[in-house]
């Protein structure tokens, strides 16, 4: 996503990419709209972090399980 932000300009002009990124705040449920792809990348990283934490919560802690769960947290 950062490469898109580096090589393309976003906006409503004729020579710009007219693309909006829409997502919803997980706490306030407010709709967020932006033309900047960085916000979409940050949202994806947040979702990935939540998924890794959820996997770590349900891991078997026997053997090296504590070490593996710590890596995921």
N, C-alpha and C positions, 0 to 999 in steps of 0.2 A: 504494500500500500504506500509506503514512503517513496517508492520509485514512481508511482503514478503521480504523487504530489510534486515530485522533482521535475518530471518531464512534461507534464500536462498542466495547463491552467484551467481552473474551473470557474464558471460564471455563465452569464446570459449573453455574452457577446458572440458575434458570428465566428470568431477565431478561437473560441474557448469551448471546453466540454461542458455541456449543459446536463449535469447529472447530480442528483441529490441523494444523500444517504439518510435513511429514516430508521430510527430505532426508538424504543421506549425505555425510560428510566426504570430500573428494577425496584426502586424504593418508592418513588412518588407516582409512578405509572404515567408520567407526563410524556407526550410525544416530542421527540427531538429531531430536528431536520437540519442538515448541514450540507454544504457543497464541498467540504473539506474531507478527503478520504482518511485523514489521520484519525478522526473520531471513530470511523468504522473499524479501523485497525485496533484501536484501543479497546473498543467494545468486544472484538473477537478475542483479544488477549485476556480480558476479564472473564469471558465465558470459558476459555481454556483453563484458567486458574481455578475456577469453580469446579469444573469437571475433574481436574486432578485432585483437588481437596476431597471431593466426594468419593473418589476411588480410594484415597488414603483412609477415609473414615471406615470403610467396610472391608479393609484388608485383614487377612489373618496375620497376627503378630508373632506367630511362632517362628523360631529360627532367625533369619535376617529380616523378618517382616517389619520390625520396628525401624530398621535402617531404611528399608524401601519406602515405608509410609512417611518417614521424615523427609525423604527426597521429594515426594509428591506434595507435601505441605509447603 
